[in-house]
Amino acid sequence: MKVIKRMERRGWLLLASMVVVSLFWRDAKVTLGVLLGGGIALADIWLIRTLFSGLVKEGRGKALFVVQLVKYLILAIILGILFFLKLVSPLAVLVGLSLLVFMPLIGLPRLERELEEVA
């Protein structure tokens, strides 16, 4: 769990860096898109660390499936409305969501080391 918390902290730092870079475009849609995408990525990691790990430990696979389904349904509705109203840039949202790729890549070597120490 320490590795996931570190990944979250680094995710916040990456998101802050991405927002600062997005400010150079001087377009609120780009900055809001990066914030939204990064916020979704960090919220997903938080959900995995807190809610989902508890459901997995309790062996409640059906509840986990329902929670995932509801999460993605709500996410699709929110993104659909924001894209339809053209309040955020879809490309900027994808850039923010890229944190889901970068955070595990950063934390993976440490996670492997911790798992080797436990075994």
N, C-alpha and C positions, 0 to 999 in steps of 0.2 A: 504493500500500500504506500510505502514511502516513495517508491518510484513514480507512482501515479500522481501523488501530490506534487512531486518535483516537476513532472511533466505539465501539470496544471499551471504551476508558477511560471515555467518557461513559456507556456502558451499565452499567459497574460502579457509577458514581456514581448513575445512575438507579435501579439495583437496590437500592443501599444506602438511598436515599431512600424507595423503595417499602416496604422492610422496616421502616424506622422508622415509617412511617405505619401499616403493618399491625399494629404492636405496640399501637396504640391500641385495637384490637378485643379485645385480651387473649385471643385464641383461637389456640392453637398450630397448629390446622389451617389457619387463614388465613395465618399467617406462613410455615409450611412450604410451603404452596401457592405463595405469592409467590416464595419462594426457589427452589422447584423449577422453576416456569415461567421465572423469570429466568435460572436456571442453564442450562436447556435452550436458551434464546435465545442466551446468551453462548457456550455450547459450539458452537452451530450456526454462529455468526459465526467462531469460532476454526477450525472445520473447513473452512469456506469459504476462509478466509485461508491455511491451511496445506496440508491434504491435497488439497482439491478443486482449488485453483489449480495444484498440481503435476500432477494428473491431466489437467487441461485443457491445460496446456503440452505434455505428452507426447503428447497426442492419443489418450488412452485413454478414449474415451466409454463403452465397455461396462463398464469397471471403475468408472467414475463412477456409472453406473446401478446396479450391484450394491451399491456402498457406500451410495448413497442408500437403496436398498431395505432393506438390513440396518439402517441407522440408524433408519428409520421403524418397522420391525418391532420393534426393541428398545425404542424409545420407546413404542410402543403397548402392549407387554407391561408395561412398568414403570408407565405411567400407569393401565392397566387394573387392575393389582393394587392400586395405591395408592387408586384410586377405589373398588374393590370392598371393600377393607378399611376404607374411610372414614377414611384417615389424613390426607388433605389435602382442602381445599375445591376443587372443580372450578372455581368462579368465580375463586378466588384464583390458581389455575394459569393461567387465561386472562389475568388481570391481569399476571402475571409474563411470560407469552409476548408481551404487547403490546410488550415491548422490541424485538421483531423489526420492529415498525412504526415505533417512535419513533427507534431508532438510525439507520436509513437516512434518515429525514426530517431528522435533525439534520445528518448528514454529506453529504447530497446537494448542497447549494450549493457546498461546498468541493470536492467531487469534480468538479463541472462546471467550476469555475475552474481546477483542476489540469489537466483534460483540454484546456481551451482554451489553456493555456500551453504544453502539449506540442505541440499542433497548429500 
